[in-house]
Amino acid sequence: MTDFLVRHLVRDHENVQDPAVRERYGVLSGGVGIFLNLLLSLGKFLAGVLTGSIAVTADAFNNLSDAGSSVVTLVGFKLAGQKADDGHPFGHGRIEYLAGLLVSLLILMVGVELGKSSIEKIIHPEDVTFSLVTVVILICSILVKLWMSLFNRKLGKRINSAAMQATATDSLSDVVATSAVLAGTLIGHFAQVSIDGWIGVVVAIFILRAGWEAVKDTLNPLLGTAPEPELVNAIQQLVLSHEQVVGMHDLVIHDYGPGRRMCSFHAEVPEDEDIMAAHDAIDHIEREIQEKFGIETTAHMDPIATGDSEVTRLRDQVRDLVKEIDEDMSIHDFRVTRGPLHTNLIFDVVVPHRCRLKDEEIQERITQAVRGVVPDCYVVLQLDRSYVGTK
């Protein structure tokens, strides 16, 4: 069914990197969610009124909030699909993350309200009337919500959407919530035990947990997370596959929303390389990353000494000394300037964020270690804690 809807309702559905196509996926997800959730909400509300069950009525309002969440998803994708403008030169893609965050907050709000109503029902219990119609409605709701969860998860994976994954999580939590309501209804009728309020509390806890997980999944891209290791390795392999490039550093991937990523890095080339040939290679690398990964790229060319054996020996020595302080530290932009009285060793040190040493302590330890093997040198170093990451 999902593939059928995508094929007939999403034009150019395979081109998922296109913001316009992503928008069509979002409209499909939102439209289906609005229709089915309103239908389920109406059915459960009538069943809750007829039976007097707080759990069934709460589940009805849960579906109503889901319809609202679907509206948020739909509007979010429409806004995220807007083209770049003077105020937002990189587009509006992050609105999709905001839409997912808002859906997650709505899930938490529903969980809190359901918990309050359920506790009141425990304190002031009321008889619940059994209805076969209610049981049928709840069973249908479970099946519909299970399909909606699979539907949104499949769409979310296809276009790598945190908002759709949050919606899928919400639908799955509804499956468990409605199943608990159904179990409570059946137990209350056949065992003559009033557990309606307690079932509501269990459902509320589950919804709150699902909401919190969804908040984390949608908030992380807004805060800026490290790129996938597979993507970093693939970019590094691509760059270093060009013979003009002997090294790279300071790779940073900027995320401006799904399908709107940029990256920048420094490409090291031999200082005696033909400048035009090296520049042409860098241009080619930028285009290749754009075509292969859909990431707009800017590369800075760093000339380094590769034909001077003494500079190479010193660079290797300094690199090993730095790694003795922290295995994950690395150096780049290593240069040597020689004078009649002393030699300057100039380089940058990349420090991992997890390193707890203070900058002053790192500089002192590196300086002392280097001067221990090269006594007549001055150490000029720059610390950089902005290793491979996102912005």
N, C-alpha and C positions, 0 to 999 in steps of 0.2 A: 504493500500500500504506500509506504514512504517513497519508494522509487517511482511509483506511478504518479504520485502528486508532484514530485520534483520534476519529472520529465515533462509533465503537461503544464505546470504552473511557474516554473523557473526557467526563463529563457537563458540560453548559453550556460546551463547549470554546471558544466564541467570546469569553467573558468573561474574557480573559487577565489583567485587572487584579485579579481576585479571588484572594486568597492560596489559597483552597481549590481553585480551578481549577488554579493553578500547581502545587499539590501533586500533583494527579492527573496532570498532564503529567510531573512528576518520577518518579512511581511507574511510569508507562508506560515512560519512558526507561530507568529502572533495571531494571525487570523484563525487558524485551527484551534489555538488555545482559548481565544475569546469565545468562540462558538460552543465548544464542548464544555468548558467550565461554567458558562451561563446555564447551559442545559442541565448539568449535574447539580448546580447550586439550587435551581428551581425545584428539581425533583426532591432533593434532600430536605429543603426547607419545608415543603408540603408534608413530607414524611415526619419530620421533627415536630411540626405543629400538631399533626394527628396523633402522634404517640406520646408527646410530652417529653421526649428524650433530649436532654441537654447535649449529649454527645453527638447525636445525629444533627441537631440544629447547628452546633458548633462546626461540624464537618461541612455543613452547607455554606456557612460564612467563610470557611477555609477555601472552598471552591470559588466563592465570589471574589475573594482576595486574589486567587489565582487568575481569574479573568482580568482583574486589574493589573496583575503582573504581566499578563500577555499584552495588554495595552502598552505598558511601559516598554516591553521588549520590541513591539512593533514600532512605536514612536522612536525608541532609541536607535534602531537600525535605520530608520528613515533619516534621522538627524545625522547619524554617523556617515551616511552615504553622501552628504553634501560635499561639494567640491571645495578645494582650498580657496581662501580669500585673503585679503590684505591683513586681517587680524589673526588669521590662523593659516599660515603659509604651508603647514604640513597636513592640512585637512582637519576633519572632525572625528576621526576614527575612535578616539578614546571615549567618546560618548557611549559607545557600545559597552565599554567596561563600566561606566557609570550606570547604565541601564541594568546590567547584571547585579551591581551592588545594590541598587534600589530594590530589585526583586528579592534579593537576599534579606534586606531589612524588613520587607513586607512579610517574609516568612517568619522572621523573629517576632514581629508584632502579632501575627496570628497565634504563634505559640504562647506568648504572654497572655493574650486575651482568653485563649482556650484554657490555660492553666487557672486563671482567676475564676472563670465560670465553673470549672470542674470542682475546685475547692469549695465554692459556695454550695454546689450540689451535694458534696460530701457532708458539709455541716448541716445543710437543710435538705435532706433527701426527699424526693417525690416519687410517687409510683409512675412507672413507665408502662404504657399500653403496647402490647405486642401486635404487630401488623405484618402479614405476609408480604404485602406490597412494599413495606419498608425494607424487608430482607432482599427482595428482588432488586430494588433500587440500589441498595448497597453493593450487591454482587455485580450488577452492571457497572457501577461506579469504579469498582476495583479493576475490572477488565479494561474499561476505557482509560483509566489513569495509568495502568501498566503499559498500554499501547502508547500513550502520550509520552511516557518516560523514555521508551525505546525510540520513539519518533524524534524527540528533541535531542537525545543523546547521539543518534545517528547523524542528524543534521549538524550538531555541534562538532562532532569529530570531522565531518566532511569539510567544514569551513574553519575549524579551529576556533570556536566561539565560546568564551567563558560565560557569556550571557545565556546561551542555549544550554550549556552544561548545568548552570544554576537552575534553569527551568526544569531540566530533566531530573535533577536532584529533588526539586520541589514536588514533582509528580510522583516520584518514587516514595517520598515521605508520605504523600497522600494515600498511596497504596497500603502502607503499613497502618496509617491512622484509620482509614476506613475499615480495614480488616479487624483492627482492635474494636472499633465501634460495632461491627457485625458480630464479633465474638461476644461482646458484652450484652448485646441484644438477645442473642440466643441463650446465653447462660442465665441471664436475668429471667427469661421466660420459662425455661425448662427446669432450672434449679431453684427458682424462686428466691434468688439472691440479688440484692440491689447493689450492683457494682458499676452503675452508669458513671458516677462521678470519678471513681478510681480509674476506669478506662480512659476517661477524659484527661486525667493527669498524665497517664502513661503516654497518650498520644501527644500531649503538649510537650513533654520532655523530648520525645523523638523529633518533633517538628523544630524545637529550639536547637537541637544538636545539628540537624540537617541545615538549618538556617545559618548557624555559625560556620559550618564547613564551607557553605556557599559564599559567605562573606569573605573568608580567607582566600578562596579561589579567585574572586573578582577583585579584591583589594590589591593583591600582590602585583598584577600588571600595572596598576596605577602608581604604586610605590616604586616600581622598577625592580625587576628580578634578573638574576644572572641568566644569560642565554643558554639554550640547550647545549650540553657538551658536544653532541653530535654535530650541531650546526657550526660551532666554533672549530671543531676538528676539520670539518669539510671545507670551511673557508681557508684555514691554514694550509691544508693540503693543496687547494687550488692555487693559492698565492705562491707557495714554494715550488710548485711544479714548473714555474717559469724560470729558466736558467739565469735570467738577468737579476733575479731576487735571491739574496743569500740569507735573509732573515726577516722577521717582522715582529712588531711589538705594539703595545697600546691599542689593541683591538677593542673598540667600544661599539655596541649595537644599541641604537636609539629606537625605542618602540613608541610610535605615535598612533597605535591602534592596529587591529588586524589588517594585514596587507599593506601597512604603511611603515615599514621599518627602514632605517638607514644605518650604515656602519661606516666607521672611519678607522684607519690604522696607519702605522708607519712601516713602509717597505724599505729594507736595507739593501742598497746596491753598491757594488764596488766603486770606489772613488775614481778609478781610472777607466770606468765604463764609458762608452760613447753616450753623452748626455741625451741625444735625440733617441737613440735606441732604447735607453732605459725609460725615458718618458713615454715612448710608444708602448712599451711593455706594461707600464702602470696604467695607461689608458685602457689597454686591452683587458687587464685584470678587472678594472672597475666595471666595464661593460659585461664581462663574463659573470661576475657575481650578480649583477642586475638580472641577467637573462636566466641564470640557473636557480637563484634563490629568491628573486623578486625583491632584492634589497638595494636601494640606491646607495652608492658607495663613493666615498672620497678617500683617496690614499695620498699620504705624504711621503715623498722620496727622501730617504736618509743615506747620504754617501758615507761609506766606511772604508777603512784601510784593510785590504785583504792581501796585498802583495808584500807587506812588511812583516817579516818573520818575527822581529822583536816585538812589534805591536801585538801580533797574534799571541805570542808567548805571554806577554803581560796581561792581555785580556783573559786568557784561559786561567792564569794564576788568580787574578782578582775574582773571576767568576767562582772558582772553587772556594776561595776564602769567604765569599759572601754566603755561599750555600752551607758552610760550616756553622754560620750563625742561625740560618733558617733554611731548610731544604727547599722551600717553595720560593725563596727570593731569587731574582734574576737581574741581570744587568743588560743595558743596551746603550747605544750612542757612545761607545768607548773611543776616546781620542787621547793622543799623546802629543804634548808640546814640549820640546826640549830646549833648554837654555844652558848657558855656560856654568851655572852654579847648581841648578836643580831641574828636575823634570816634573811637569804637571800631568797627572793622570785624571782625566775628566770623564765622568760617566754618570748614568742614571741608574738607580736601583728601584726595582719594582718590589714593593712590600705587600704581602697578602693582608687583607683586612683583619684576619684572625690573629695576626701577630700582636702581642701585648706589650712589646718593647716600645718605649717612647722614642720619638724621632731623634732626640739628642743622644740617647743611648746607642741607637743603631749607628748613627754617624760616627760616634766615638769608637765603637768596637770595630767598625769597618776600617776606619782610618788607622787605628793601631795595628790591626792585622796586616793591612797592606804595607805600612811602613816597616813592619817587621821583616818583610822579604825584599822591599825596595826602599832602603833607608834614605836615599837622597831625593825622595819624591815629595811633592805636595799633592794631597788628595782633594779633588774638587768634585763633590758628588751631590746629586739631586735625588731626594726621595720621592717616590710616586706610589701612592696607595690606590690609585684609580686603575686597577688591573682590569682584565677582561670583564665587562659588565654591560648593563643597560642603563639608559636614561629615559 
